[in-house]
Amino acid sequence: MPVKIAPKPFNPAAEQAEFEQSLTPGSFGATANFVGTMRNYNEGDSVTGMALEHYPGMTEKELDAIIDDAKKQWDILDALIVHRVGQMHPGDPIVLTAVWSAHRGAAFEACRFLMEALKSRAPFWKKETLADGKHRWVERNTSGEA
Amino acid sequence: MSITVKFFASLREQIANPVTDVDSALASTVAQVWSQATDAPMPEHVLCSVNLEHCESNTKVKDGDEVAFFPPITGG
């Protein structure tokens, strides 16, 4: 499946390698990926944990649609999105996007598109635990240009 | 004859005693579903969906629909 919601820690390299097994060897010449990892700081505060909530059903539907949109816009062979949910810790991978295509241009651009699209369309929400034990919801995503 | 209503993330924590089933005879738009489900005013930046698809507050709803309200998305 090109979309996976991971309730437990995942290994991005292993997920990408496993998915690539479904592709015909030699059918692609470029692979681009992006891994988002949880930081131990945000907005000037130390962050010790994070809970990622999502809307089951809508999340998968929206991520599928984002991959379909990428396939319409670029000549790519396939794409993969893996996204964590649940309780996580600094250093844990949050998200993996990977794209396979004949040439690097489409792979790079489509991979960037997947990340930016999911940050505005896929219903996930982060709640941080700060060093003093308090919790706060992340109110908005940062710009991809930051 | 009802519409299922869901709230997510910070909205779920903010809304006191939300109604999870709204009589479809009393609401024909998403905004009217909100008014039937809670006494609180709809926050300025609230997002909404009908049957798992993003929508606007004036989107029409009907019996059997699932309407959800949630704050700005912060995944990735």
Backbone of each chain as ProteinMPNN parsed JSONL, in Angstrom:
{"seq_chain_A": "MPVKIAPKPFNPAAEQAEFEQSLTPGSFGATANFVGTMRNYNEGDSVTGMALEHYPGMTEKELDAIIDDAKKQWDILDALIVHRVGQMHPGDPIVLTAVWSAHRGAAFEACRFLMEALKSRAPFWKKETLADGKHRWVERNTSGEA", "coords_chain_A": {"N_chain_A": [[0.838, -1.204, 0.0], [0.561, 2.231, -0.812], [0.182, 4.122, 1.148], [0.627, 4.495, 4.571], [-0.33, 4.369, 7.92], [1.331, 4.695, 10.882], [1.23, 3.366, 13.997], [3.234, 2.85, 15.764], [6.82, 3.309, 16.393], [8.715, 3.665, 13.366], [11.002, 2.492, 10.819], [12.354, 4.454, 8.492], [14.109, 3.859, 6.297], [13.857, 1.097, 6.079], [11.135, 0.865, 5.505], [11.014, 2.143, 3.032], [12.685, 0.483, 1.515], [11.272, -1.932, 1.645], [8.893, -1.265, 0.299], [9.926, -0.739, -2.193], [10.46, -3.223, -3.152], [8.179, -3.981, -4.441], [8.34, -2.844, -6.898], [9.414, -3.071, -10.297], [12.682, -4.129, -10.889], [14.996, -1.917, -12.398], [13.053, -0.415, -13.616], [12.932, 2.181, -12.83], [14.852, 5.199, -12.478], [15.429, 7.038, -10.619], [15.187, 7.903, -7.211], [13.639, 9.72, -4.731], [13.553, 10.953, -1.435], [12.021, 12.098, 1.648], [12.435, 12.65, 5.072], [10.773, 13.424, 7.944], [11.555, 14.408, 11.206], [11.077, 14.22, 14.728], [11.725, 17.089, 16.648], [13.597, 18.199, 19.602], [12.859, 20.604, 20.537], [10.79, 23.542, 20.258], [9.491, 26.58, 19.174], [11.134, 27.99, 20.979], [11.035, 26.5, 23.311], [11.893, 23.613, 25.316], [11.078, 20.376, 24.242], [9.683, 17.374, 25.246], [8.092, 15.26, 24.513], [5.512, 14.029, 22.261], [2.176, 13.854, 21.127], [0.511, 12.473, 18.441], [-2.376, 13.034, 16.801], [-5.024, 11.801, 14.665], [-7.492, 11.704, 11.998], [-9.024, 8.968, 11.538], [-9.614, 7.22, 8.533], [-10.395, 9.582, 7.021], [-7.831, 10.586, 6.91], [-6.277, 8.595, 5.536], [-7.673, 8.601, 3.118], [-7.204, 11.183, 2.192], [-4.411, 11.231, 1.941], [-4.059, 9.28, -0.026], [-5.301, 10.651, -2.13], [-3.559, 12.779, -2.441], [-1.264, 11.507, -3.411], [-2.331, 10.589, -5.822], [-2.757, 13.073, -7.059], [-0.11, 13.911, -7.364], [0.783, 12.037, -9.202], [-0.649, 12.784, -11.415], [0.474, 15.199, -11.992], [3.224, 14.873, -12.315], [5.551, 12.761, -14.089], [5.752, 10.024, -12.684], [6.726, 6.852, -11.272], [5.861, 5.552, -8.923], [4.754, 6.171, -5.496], [5.275, 6.679, -1.97], [3.9, 7.114, 1.251], [4.476, 7.297, 4.645], [3.252, 7.765, 7.865], [3.549, 8.668, 11.234], [1.45, 8.09, 14.111], [0.099, 8.64, 17.412], [1.842, 8.338, 20.618], [4.979, 9.865, 20.77], [8.614, 10.406, 20.717], [11.424, 12.735, 21.0], [13.541, 12.657, 18.165], [12.315, 10.519, 16.984], [11.181, 9.284, 13.827], [8.727, 11.106, 12.044], [7.42, 11.3, 9.597], [7.595, 9.84, 6.333], [8.198, 10.485, 2.982], [8.368, 9.203, -0.242], [9.479, 8.916, -3.6], [9.468, 7.369, -6.769], [10.892, 7.515, -9.964], [11.598, 7.949, -13.526], [13.526, 9.905, -14.026], [15.49, 12.378, -12.18], [14.342, 14.932, -11.784], [11.477, 14.878, -11.719], [11.165, 13.177, -9.539], [12.336, 14.611, -7.359], [10.688, 16.94, -7.341], [8.062, 15.955, -7.075], [8.253, 14.66, -4.635], [8.682, 16.775, -2.865], [6.247, 18.055, -3.256], [4.432, 16.144, -2.189], [5.029, 16.322, 0.571], [4.47, 19.053, 1.195], [1.775, 19.172, 0.5], [0.567, 17.275, 2.196], [0.945, 18.509, 4.622], [-0.912, 20.513, 4.626], [-3.313, 19.356, 3.986], [-3.826, 16.718, 5.009], [-5.462, 15.304, 7.766], [-3.92, 15.613, 10.552], [-2.829, 16.179, 13.915], [-0.688, 17.802, 16.253], [0.298, 17.416, 19.622], [2.218, 18.765, 22.049], [4.483, 17.782, 24.688], [5.965, 19.587, 27.16], [9.139, 20.474, 28.757], [8.553, 21.153, 31.373], [6.428, 19.585, 31.935], [3.974, 20.434, 31.086], [1.314, 20.522, 28.617], [0.739, 21.306, 25.163], [-1.116, 22.235, 22.271], [0.098, 22.191, 18.95], [-0.261, 24.984, 16.994], [-0.125, 25.742, 14.333], [1.35, 24.82, 11.157], [4.754, 25.349, 10.144], [6.028, 27.427, 7.481], [7.046, 25.928, 4.399], [9.243, 27.11, 3.412], [10.758, 27.984, 5.458]], "CA_chain_A": [[0.0, 0.0, 0.0], [1.383, 3.447, -0.883], [-0.07, 4.974, 2.309], [0.643, 3.704, 5.802], [-0.389, 5.08, 9.195], [2.149, 3.874, 11.783], [0.969, 3.669, 15.416], [4.461, 2.603, 16.528], [7.998, 3.816, 15.68], [9.035, 2.966, 12.125], [12.32, 2.717, 10.238], [12.097, 4.962, 7.133], [14.887, 3.146, 5.273], [13.268, -0.234, 5.917], [9.838, 1.024, 4.835], [11.276, 2.454, 1.627], [13.241, -0.715, 0.871], [10.196, -2.923, 1.521], [7.986, -0.845, -0.769], [10.635, -0.816, -3.473], [10.391, -4.614, -3.604], [6.995, -4.141, -5.302], [8.622, -2.221, -8.192], [10.261, -3.877, -11.171], [14.073, -3.63, -10.958], [15.327, -1.32, -13.68], [11.938, 0.378, -14.16], [13.075, 3.573, -12.392], [16.241, 5.636, -12.432], [15.582, 8.044, -9.57], [14.384, 7.787, -5.991], [13.824, 10.858, -3.821], [12.757, 10.801, -0.218], [12.093, 13.099, 2.711], [12.076, 12.131, 6.386], [10.55, 14.426, 8.988], [11.921, 13.832, 12.506], [10.648, 15.053, 15.848], [12.76, 17.868, 17.328], [13.438, 18.31, 21.052], [12.568, 22.002, 20.838], [9.848, 24.214, 19.367], [9.115, 27.931, 19.606], [11.951, 28.419, 22.102], [10.858, 25.644, 24.492], [12.3, 22.202, 25.229], [9.928, 19.475, 24.053], [10.104, 16.031, 25.663], [7.235, 14.231, 23.908], [4.474, 14.562, 21.383], [1.109, 12.932, 20.739], [0.0, 12.812, 17.109], [-3.751, 12.57, 16.601], [-5.473, 11.937, 13.282], [-8.902, 11.397, 11.723], [-8.984, 7.703, 10.783], [-10.507, 7.181, 7.373], [-10.142, 10.775, 6.203], [-6.379, 10.705, 6.714], [-5.852, 7.699, 4.455], [-8.301, 9.059, 1.87], [-6.547, 12.413, 1.745], [-3.047, 10.892, 1.498], [-4.225, 8.617, -1.334], [-5.628, 11.679, -3.129], [-2.335, 13.572, -2.667], [-0.421, 10.711, -4.317], [-2.975, 10.649, -7.153], [-2.488, 14.407, -7.623], [1.298, 13.936, -7.783], [0.918, 11.212, -10.413], [-1.217, 13.546, -12.54], [1.301, 16.376, -12.262], [4.577, 14.484, -12.716], [5.674, 11.421, -14.657], [6.413, 9.2, -11.662], [6.33, 5.443, -11.298], [5.057, 5.29, -7.73], [5.084, 7.009, -4.335], [4.977, 6.09, -0.664], [3.828, 8.007, 2.414], [4.301, 6.655, 5.948], [3.106, 8.839, 8.846], [3.319, 8.206, 12.595], [0.43, 8.616, 15.013], [0.294, 8.168, 18.775], [2.823, 9.002, 21.48], [6.333, 9.739, 20.244], [9.686, 11.048, 21.462], [12.389, 13.419, 20.129], [14.377, 11.747, 17.384], [11.489, 9.551, 16.245], [10.667, 9.728, 12.528], [7.294, 11.451, 12.0], [6.853, 11.073, 8.262], [8.448, 9.512, 5.189], [7.632, 10.528, 1.635], [9.349, 8.699, -1.211], [8.976, 8.913, -4.973], [10.299, 6.689, -7.763], [10.602, 7.99, -11.327], [12.668, 7.674, -14.484], [14.566, 10.92, -13.912], [15.518, 13.011, -10.86], [13.52, 16.14, -11.669], [10.117, 14.518, -11.284], [11.235, 12.583, -8.201], [12.54, 15.695, -6.392], [9.554, 17.857, -7.278], [6.881, 15.259, -6.562], [8.501, 14.376, -3.221], [8.407, 18.047, -2.177], [4.803, 18.266, -3.337], [3.762, 15.259, -1.23], [5.199, 16.857, 1.92], [3.747, 20.319, 1.371], [0.335, 18.904, 0.401], [0.058, 16.592, 3.391], [0.966, 19.439, 5.745], [-2.094, 21.382, 4.616], [-4.553, 18.626, 3.65], [-4.068, 15.47, 5.744], [-5.859, 15.686, 9.126], [-3.089, 15.218, 11.695], [-2.615, 17.274, 14.869], [0.374, 17.511, 17.214], [0.208, 17.965, 20.975], [3.549, 18.628, 22.627], [4.735, 17.785, 26.121], [7.136, 20.431, 27.403], [10.045, 20.005, 29.81], [7.934, 21.345, 32.7], [5.301, 18.656, 32.073], [2.746, 20.984, 30.513], [0.984, 20.106, 27.249], [0.152, 22.359, 24.322], [-1.35, 21.881, 20.871], [0.775, 22.992, 17.928], [-1.386, 25.717, 16.396], [-0.032, 25.831, 12.864], [2.605, 24.349, 10.583], [5.631, 26.386, 9.617], [6.155, 27.471, 6.028], [8.063, 25.059, 3.827], [10.405, 27.919, 3.031], [11.486, 28.377, 6.681]], "C_chain_A": [[0.875, 1.257, 0.0], [1.187, 4.396, 0.29], [-0.126, 4.1, 3.552], [0.602, 4.635, 7.012], [0.287, 4.184, 10.223], [1.877, 4.243, 13.238], [2.173, 3.444, 16.312], [5.66, 3.13, 15.743], [8.305, 2.985, 14.433], [10.427, 3.353, 11.643], [12.123, 3.167, 8.781], [12.84, 4.187, 6.045], [14.298, 1.759, 5.009], [11.931, -0.161, 5.193], [10.038, 1.277, 3.34], [11.778, 1.219, 0.887], [12.155, -1.775, 0.647], [9.256, -2.557, 0.377], [8.628, -1.016, -2.137], [10.637, -2.248, -4.025], [9.216, -4.848, -4.556], [7.222, -3.562, -6.696], [9.57, -3.102, -8.999], [11.677, -3.307, -11.207], [14.386, -3.086, -12.359], [14.233, -0.438, -14.262], [12.012, 1.84, -13.724], [14.562, 3.915, -12.305], [16.503, 6.641, -11.334], [14.662, 7.725, -8.4], [14.695, 8.994, -5.126], [13.006, 10.594, -2.575], [12.969, 11.968, 0.728], [11.679, 12.414, 3.994], [11.929, 13.311, 7.342], [10.756, 13.77, 10.336], [11.512, 14.774, 13.626], [11.84, 15.744, 16.508], [12.533, 17.839, 18.847], [13.233, 19.765, 21.466], [11.538, 22.523, 19.837], [9.47, 25.555, 19.973], [9.845, 28.341, 20.895], [11.842, 27.56, 23.349], [11.417, 24.244, 24.236], [11.041, 21.34, 25.16], [10.397, 18.056, 24.35], [9.258, 14.916, 25.057], [6.178, 14.866, 23.034], [3.447, 13.468, 21.077], [0.573, 13.393, 19.391], [-1.368, 12.166, 16.933], [-4.101, 12.661, 15.117], [-6.946, 11.558, 13.178], [-8.92, 10.13, 10.875], [-10.015, 7.691, 9.655], [-10.253, 8.381, 6.468], [-8.65, 10.916, 5.921], [-5.916, 9.871, 5.531], [-6.405, 8.17, 3.102], [-7.573, 10.28, 1.301], [-5.128, 12.118, 1.239], [-3.086, 10.165, 0.15], [-4.454, 9.661, -2.437], [-4.395, 12.528, -3.453], [-1.389, 12.81, -3.612], [-1.013, 10.709, -5.725], [-2.687, 11.988, -7.829], [-1.043, 14.497, -8.121], [1.482, 13.157, -9.083], [0.348, 11.911, -11.64], [-0.267, 14.66, -12.97], [2.704, 16.027, -12.755], [4.567, 13.052, -13.244], [6.465, 10.561, -13.667], [5.868, 7.779, -11.712], [5.446, 5.11, -10.106], [5.522, 6.19, -6.589], [4.634, 6.307, -3.064], [4.918, 7.193, 0.387], [3.598, 7.141, 3.653], [4.254, 7.769, 6.987], [2.791, 8.239, 10.207], [2.059, 8.815, 13.198], [0.757, 8.078, 16.403], [1.399, 8.921, 19.506], [4.241, 8.787, 20.952], [7.324, 10.598, 21.027], [10.652, 11.75, 20.499], [13.317, 12.413, 19.444], [13.574, 10.719, 16.604], [11.128, 10.11, 14.861], [9.16, 9.981, 12.619], [6.696, 11.015, 10.67], [7.951, 10.704, 7.261], [7.636, 9.728, 3.923], [8.732, 10.061, 0.688], [8.693, 8.601, -2.577], [9.982, 8.224, -5.886], [9.895, 7.179, -9.149], [11.787, 7.66, -12.236], [13.839, 8.623, -14.276], [14.418, 11.718, -12.612], [14.566, 14.195, -10.715], [12.132, 15.836, -11.126], [10.137, 13.966, -9.86], [11.387, 13.67, -7.131], [11.268, 16.526, -6.225], [8.316, 17.187, -6.688], [7.035, 14.96, -5.069], [8.213, 15.63, -2.386], [6.91, 18.325, -2.144], [4.058, 17.411, -2.308], [3.839, 15.838, 0.18], [4.371, 18.117, 2.131], [2.238, 20.081, 1.35], [-0.177, 18.241, 1.677], [0.035, 17.521, 4.595], [-0.242, 20.366, 5.76], [-3.398, 20.613, 4.415], [-4.843, 17.414, 4.525], [-4.34, 15.776, 7.223], [-5.066, 15.002, 10.234], [-2.95, 16.444, 12.597], [-1.598, 16.852, 15.908], [0.088, 18.178, 18.559], [1.529, 17.688, 21.68], [3.497, 18.513, 24.141], [6.026, 18.558, 26.347], [7.934, 19.921, 28.597], [9.439, 20.156, 31.202], [6.695, 20.476, 32.9], [3.995, 19.165, 31.496], [2.553, 20.496, 29.078], [0.449, 21.304, 26.468], [-0.027, 21.82, 22.905], [-0.501, 22.769, 19.968], [-0.325, 23.655, 17.105], [-1.343, 25.784, 14.884], [1.293, 25.258, 12.406], [3.439, 25.519, 10.1], [5.621, 26.325, 8.093], [7.245, 26.517, 5.56], [9.319, 25.789, 3.42], [11.266, 28.258, 4.241], [12.716, 27.517, 6.877]], "O_chain_A": [[1.845, 1.324, 0.755], [1.928, 5.369, 0.428], [-0.834, 3.094, 3.587], [1.397, 5.569, 7.116], [-0.129, 3.042, 10.42], [2.258, 5.329, 13.673], [2.147, 3.803, 17.49], [5.54, 3.376, 14.543], [8.172, 1.761, 14.441], [10.959, 4.401, 12.008], [11.765, 2.354, 7.928], [12.273, 3.892, 4.993], [14.246, 1.303, 3.867], [11.622, -1.018, 4.365], [9.339, 0.713, 2.498], [11.349, 0.94, -0.233], [12.118, -2.43, -0.394], [8.865, -3.414, -0.416], [7.97, -1.387, -3.109], [10.797, -2.452, -5.228], [9.235, -5.773, -5.368], [6.395, -3.758, -7.586], [10.422, -3.792, -8.44], [11.86, -2.131, -11.521], [14.077, -3.72, -13.368], [14.444, 0.219, -15.282], [11.228, 2.66, -14.203], [15.408, 3.048, -12.089], [17.642, 7.06, -11.123], [13.51, 7.33, -8.582], [15.855, 9.27, -4.819], [11.894, 10.07, -2.651], [13.942, 12.715, 0.63], [10.692, 11.679, 4.02], [12.859, 14.098, 7.519], [10.206, 12.701, 10.599], [11.594, 15.993, 13.478], [12.824, 15.103, 16.879], [11.446, 17.507, 19.322], [13.419, 20.109, 22.633], [11.426, 22.017, 18.72], [9.164, 25.641, 21.163], [9.256, 28.956, 21.785], [12.49, 27.854, 24.354], [11.419, 23.754, 23.107], [10.082, 21.54, 25.906], [11.385, 17.589, 23.782], [9.659, 13.753, 25.083], [5.972, 16.079, 23.059], [3.799, 12.319, 20.806], [0.224, 14.561, 19.219], [-1.509, 10.944, 16.916], [-3.55, 13.491, 14.395], [-7.562, 11.142, 14.159], [-8.843, 10.195, 9.649], [-11.156, 8.114, 9.839], [-9.933, 8.22, 5.29], [-8.253, 11.317, 4.827], [-5.244, 10.375, 4.631], [-5.71, 8.144, 2.086], [-7.357, 10.388, 0.094], [-4.694, 12.683, 0.236], [-2.243, 10.408, -0.714], [-3.884, 9.571, -3.524], [-4.207, 12.947, -4.595], [-0.789, 13.407, -4.506], [-0.28, 10.814, -6.708], [-2.408, 12.035, -9.027], [-0.78, 15.085, -9.169], [2.245, 13.568, -9.959], [0.793, 11.674, -12.763], [-0.204, 15.022, -14.145], [3.305, 16.784, -13.516], [3.703, 12.246, -12.898], [7.678, 10.394, -13.795], [4.735, 7.531, -12.124], [4.408, 4.465, -10.255], [6.538, 6.877, -6.693], [3.739, 5.461, -3.078], [5.764, 8.087, 0.418], [2.652, 6.354, 3.707], [5.129, 8.636, 6.994], [1.891, 7.41, 10.337], [1.657, 9.921, 12.836], [1.583, 7.179, 16.554], [1.833, 9.991, 19.08], [4.652, 7.65, 20.717], [6.94, 11.403, 21.876], [10.701, 11.409, 19.317], [13.803, 11.462, 20.056], [14.089, 10.11, 15.666], [10.803, 11.292, 14.743], [8.417, 9.184, 13.192], [5.611, 10.437, 10.621], [9.078, 11.194, 7.339], [6.522, 9.22, 3.797], [9.885, 10.477, 0.807], [7.518, 8.254, -2.7], [11.186, 8.459, -5.793], [8.709, 7.25, -9.471], [12.823, 7.168, -11.79], [14.999, 8.214, -14.337], [13.344, 11.731, -12.012], [14.039, 14.432, -9.628], [11.675, 16.474, -10.178], [9.239, 14.25, -9.067], [10.673, 13.668, -6.128], [10.828, 16.784, -5.104], [7.603, 17.793, -5.887], [6.056, 15.002, -4.324], [7.58, 15.552, -1.334], [6.373, 18.773, -1.131], [3.154, 17.903, -1.631], [2.844, 15.849, 0.905], [3.655, 18.238, 3.125], [1.502, 20.719, 2.102], [-1.238, 18.605, 2.182], [-0.791, 17.355, 5.492], [-0.564, 20.945, 6.798], [-4.476, 21.159, 4.648], [-6.012, 17.108, 4.762], [-3.53, 16.441, 7.867], [-5.468, 13.972, 10.775], [-2.95, 17.583, 12.13], [-1.615, 15.72, 16.392], [-0.307, 19.342, 18.624], [1.913, 16.536, 21.883], [2.608, 19.059, 24.795], [7.065, 18.215, 25.783], [7.477, 19.059, 29.348], [9.762, 19.39, 32.11], [5.995, 20.605, 33.904], [3.015, 18.424, 31.421], [3.511, 20.106, 28.41], [-0.199, 22.191, 27.023], [0.796, 21.052, 22.408], [-0.398, 23.973, 20.203], [-1.212, 22.979, 16.583], [-2.379, 25.872, 14.226], [2.254, 25.213, 13.175], [2.906, 26.552, 9.697], [5.255, 25.312, 7.498], [8.249, 26.324, 6.246], [10.34, 25.171, 3.118], [12.378, 28.762, 4.086], [13.449, 27.701, 7.849]]}, "seq_chain_B": "MSITVKFFASLREQIANPVTDVDSALASTVAQVWSQATDAPMPEHVLCSVNLEHCESNTKVKDGDEVAFFPPITGG", "coords_chain_B": {"N_chain_B": [[-32.892, 9.504, 11.406], [-30.451, 11.278, 11.307], [-27.403, 13.194, 11.74], [-24.05, 12.458, 12.022], [-21.676, 13.784, 14.269], [-18.374, 14.908, 14.71], [-15.562, 15.946, 16.678], [-12.219, 17.105, 16.684], [-8.879, 16.988, 18.123], [-7.682, 20.021, 19.579], [-10.158, 21.26, 19.515], [-11.934, 19.292, 20.327], [-11.298, 19.14, 22.991], [-12.019, 21.628, 23.851], [-14.75, 21.974, 23.472], [-17.551, 21.809, 25.399], [-19.512, 19.141, 26.481], [-20.38, 18.147, 23.806], [-22.811, 17.539, 21.22], [-23.264, 14.496, 19.574], [-24.862, 13.442, 17.677], [-26.918, 14.9, 15.4], [-30.154, 16.045, 14.681], [-31.242, 15.625, 11.464], [-33.259, 17.097, 10.38], [-33.038, 19.542, 11.469], [-30.823, 20.797, 10.538], [-29.319, 21.983, 7.677], [-26.966, 22.788, 6.61], [-23.36, 22.743, 7.091], [-22.588, 24.688, 8.95], [-24.955, 24.992, 10.37], [-25.108, 22.503, 11.527], [-23.008, 22.692, 13.337], [-24.091, 24.656, 15.086], [-26.219, 23.253, 16.169], [-24.88, 21.283, 17.504], [-23.309, 22.36, 19.475], [-23.108, 24.969, 21.982], [-21.19, 26.832, 21.754], [-19.607, 29.564, 19.952], [-18.591, 29.293, 16.503], [-15.161, 28.831, 16.022], [-12.826, 31.105, 14.425], [-10.879, 30.013, 12.66], [-11.625, 27.403, 12.223], [-11.724, 24.187, 10.689], [-13.535, 22.012, 8.448], [-15.287, 18.966, 7.567], [-17.182, 16.847, 5.368], [-18.357, 13.661, 5.254], [-15.693, 12.676, 5.163], [-14.389, 14.422, 3.468], [-12.811, 17.528, 2.783], [-14.568, 20.614, 3.391], [-16.736, 23.527, 3.125], [-18.198, 25.937, 5.411], [-20.729, 26.466, 4.546], [-21.505, 24.262, 3.15], [-23.835, 21.85, 2.02], [-25.707, 19.48, 3.934], [-26.952, 16.156, 4.665], [-29.283, 13.608, 5.808], [-27.652, 10.962, 7.47], [-25.075, 11.753, 6.908], [-21.594, 12.276, 7.844], [-20.191, 14.669, 9.77], [-17.355, 16.606, 10.49], [-15.389, 18.619, 12.694], [-12.454, 20.549, 13.04], [-9.24, 21.866, 14.208], [-6.692, 23.97, 12.558], [-4.508, 22.043, 10.48], [-1.693, 20.114, 11.567], [0.231, 18.209, 10.852], [2.961, 16.134, 9.605]], "CA_chain_B": [[-32.738, 10.772, 10.683], [-29.471, 12.05, 12.062], [-26.081, 13.481, 11.182], [-23.013, 12.186, 13.023], [-20.782, 14.935, 14.421], [-17.117, 14.61, 15.4], [-14.642, 17.051, 16.929], [-10.874, 16.566, 16.84], [-7.745, 17.734, 18.679], [-7.978, 21.034, 20.591], [-11.601, 21.547, 19.507], [-12.605, 18.268, 21.134], [-11.069, 19.453, 24.401], [-12.633, 22.914, 24.187], [-16.212, 21.934, 23.394], [-18.131, 21.127, 26.556], [-20.7, 18.334, 26.209], [-20.84, 18.243, 22.417], [-23.803, 16.583, 20.723], [-22.603, 13.702, 18.536], [-25.863, 13.13, 16.65], [-27.8, 16.039, 15.195], [-31.362, 15.746, 13.887], [-31.022, 16.181, 10.118], [-34.346, 18.035, 10.059], [-32.716, 20.834, 12.077], [-29.569, 21.341, 9.989], [-29.127, 21.704, 6.246], [-25.592, 23.143, 6.247], [-22.353, 22.414, 8.097], [-22.655, 25.701, 10.011], [-26.129, 24.7, 11.2], [-24.752, 21.327, 12.328], [-22.225, 23.22, 14.468], [-24.993, 25.34, 16.021], [-27.029, 22.251, 16.86], [-24.022, 20.375, 18.285], [-22.647, 23.049, 20.59], [-23.528, 26.349, 22.252], [-20.053, 27.722, 21.528], [-19.494, 30.114, 18.596], [-17.599, 28.573, 15.687], [-13.897, 29.577, 15.955], [-12.565, 31.718, 13.115], [-10.057, 29.206, 11.758], [-12.031, 26.0, 12.272], [-11.873, 23.486, 9.415], [-14.639, 21.056, 8.541], [-15.381, 17.964, 6.502], [-18.415, 16.055, 5.256], [-18.059, 12.322, 4.733], [-14.238, 12.521, 5.018], [-13.824, 15.346, 2.473], [-12.806, 18.924, 3.219], [-15.743, 21.344, 2.9], [-16.916, 24.883, 3.641], [-19.26, 25.962, 6.424], [-22.046, 26.525, 3.894], [-21.747, 23.003, 2.43], [-25.109, 21.209, 2.373], [-25.63, 18.16, 4.564], [-28.208, 15.389, 4.62], [-29.384, 12.491, 6.738], [-26.644, 9.919, 7.289], [-23.731, 12.317, 6.707], [-20.682, 12.442, 8.984], [-19.589, 16.008, 9.739], [-16.288, 16.746, 11.482], [-14.796, 19.949, 12.885], [-11.109, 20.41, 13.597], [-8.398, 23.065, 14.075], [-5.726, 23.862, 11.456], [-3.75, 20.791, 10.421], [-0.294, 20.314, 11.968], [1.003, 16.977, 10.659], [4.175, 16.201, 8.802]], "C_chain_B": [[-31.72, 11.648, 11.403], [-28.172, 12.223, 11.281], [-25.069, 13.247, 12.31], [-22.029, 13.35, 13.064], [-19.544, 14.513, 15.217], [-16.294, 15.881, 15.568], [-13.262, 16.444, 17.177], [-9.927, 17.565, 17.511], [-8.204, 18.801, 19.682], [-9.469, 21.364, 20.65], [-12.344, 20.558, 20.4], [-12.462, 18.577, 22.623], [-11.8, 20.729, 24.822], [-14.15, 22.851, 24.276], [-16.772, 21.133, 24.569], [-19.407, 20.396, 26.123], [-21.208, 18.431, 24.768], [-21.884, 17.171, 22.089], [-23.145, 15.809, 19.572], [-23.566, 13.23, 17.452], [-26.842, 14.291, 16.575], [-28.969, 15.606, 14.315], [-31.215, 16.413, 12.518], [-32.133, 17.149, 9.703], [-34.017, 19.445, 10.561], [-31.463, 21.474, 11.485], [-29.432, 20.964, 8.516], [-27.745, 22.103, 5.756], [-24.653, 22.749, 7.389], [-22.414, 23.418, 9.257], [-23.843, 25.445, 10.934], [-25.898, 23.446, 12.047], [-23.959, 21.779, 13.553], [-23.16, 23.826, 15.524], [-25.854, 24.36, 16.812], [-26.179, 21.41, 17.825], [-23.419, 21.034, 19.512], [-23.198, 24.464, 20.757], [-22.414, 27.338, 21.942], [-20.095, 28.313, 20.116], [-18.422, 29.364, 17.814], [-16.309, 29.397, 15.618], [-13.585, 30.016, 14.526], [-11.852, 30.771, 12.151], [-10.431, 27.724, 11.747], [-12.152, 25.431, 10.846], [-12.973, 22.447, 9.574], [-14.594, 20.077, 7.366], [-16.763, 17.334, 6.532], [-18.039, 14.743, 4.594], [-16.591, 12.199, 4.289], [-13.635, 13.403, 3.926], [-13.901, 16.771, 3.007], [-14.016, 19.655, 2.624], [-15.721, 22.759, 3.457], [-18.082, 24.872, 4.63], [-20.655, 26.028, 5.804], [-22.353, 25.269, 3.059], [-23.038, 22.353, 2.938], [-24.861, 19.843, 3.011], [-26.995, 17.487, 4.496], [-28.146, 14.246, 5.624], [-28.316, 11.428, 6.432], [-25.233, 10.441, 7.106], [-22.914, 12.28, 8.011], [-19.98, 13.782, 8.825], [-18.527, 16.087, 10.84], [-15.781, 18.181, 11.5], [-13.429, 19.771, 13.526], [-10.298, 21.694, 13.393], [-7.46, 22.92, 12.876], [-4.835, 22.634, 11.606], [-2.282, 21.045, 10.772], [0.532, 19.034, 11.84], [2.282, 17.221, 9.885], [5.412, 16.49, 9.622]], "O_chain_B": [[-32.082, 12.641, 12.033], [-27.889, 11.512, 10.317], [-25.219, 13.777, 13.411], [-21.6, 13.844, 12.021], [-19.646, 13.855, 16.253], [-16.321, 16.774, 14.721], [-13.148, 15.392, 17.806], [-10.129, 18.779, 17.478], [-9.031, 18.512, 20.547], [-9.986, 21.71, 21.713], [-13.261, 20.931, 21.132], [-13.368, 18.317, 23.414], [-12.157, 20.897, 25.988], [-14.765, 23.58, 25.054], [-16.502, 19.94, 24.712], [-20.274, 20.981, 25.473], [-22.371, 18.77, 24.551], [-21.843, 16.056, 22.61], [-22.533, 16.415, 18.693], [-23.143, 12.684, 16.432], [-27.509, 14.624, 17.554], [-28.789, 14.891, 13.329], [-31.079, 17.634, 12.433], [-31.956, 17.932, 8.77], [-34.635, 20.421, 10.137], [-31.082, 22.574, 11.886], [-29.429, 19.787, 8.158], [-27.378, 21.801, 4.62], [-25.093, 22.462, 8.502], [-22.301, 23.028, 10.419], [-23.749, 25.658, 12.143], [-26.427, 23.336, 13.153], [-24.202, 21.313, 14.666], [-23.029, 23.538, 16.714], [-26.178, 24.602, 17.975], [-26.68, 20.895, 18.824], [-23.058, 20.357, 20.475], [-23.687, 25.074, 19.806], [-22.654, 28.543, 21.872], [-20.558, 27.656, 19.185], [-17.461, 28.859, 18.394], [-16.351, 30.553, 15.197], [-14.015, 29.393, 13.556], [-12.179, 30.728, 10.965], [-9.642, 26.887, 11.311], [-12.619, 26.108, 9.93], [-13.306, 22.048, 10.69], [-13.964, 20.323, 6.338], [-17.425, 17.289, 7.569], [-17.471, 14.726, 3.502], [-16.289, 11.697, 3.207], [-12.504, 13.172, 3.498], [-14.901, 17.177, 3.599], [-14.441, 19.363, 1.507], [-14.797, 23.139, 4.175], [-18.855, 23.915, 4.68], [-21.645, 25.688, 6.453], [-23.354, 25.23, 2.343], [-23.292, 22.315, 4.142], [-23.911, 19.145, 2.657], [-28.029, 18.127, 4.303], [-27.1, 13.959, 6.207], [-28.112, 11.052, 5.278], [-24.28, 9.661, 7.144], [-23.463, 12.257, 9.112], [-19.257, 14.0, 7.853], [-18.77, 15.685, 11.977], [-15.745, 18.863, 10.475], [-13.255, 18.956, 14.432], [-10.616, 22.507, 12.525], [-7.431, 21.865, 12.241], [-4.462, 22.245, 12.713], [-1.694, 22.04, 10.348], [1.439, 18.803, 12.64], [2.634, 18.355, 9.559], [6.511, 16.574, 9.072]]}, "name": "protein", "num_of_chains": 2, "seq": "MPVKIAPKPFNPAAEQAEFEQSLTPGSFGATANFVGTMRNYNEGDSVTGMALEHYPGMTEKELDAIIDDAKKQWDILDALIVHRVGQMHPGDPIVLTAVWSAHRGAAFEACRFLMEALKSRAPFWKKETLADGKHRWVERNTSGEAMSITVKFFASLREQIANPVTDVDSALASTVAQVWSQATDAPMPEHVLCSVNLEHCESNTKVKDGDEVAFFPPITGG"}
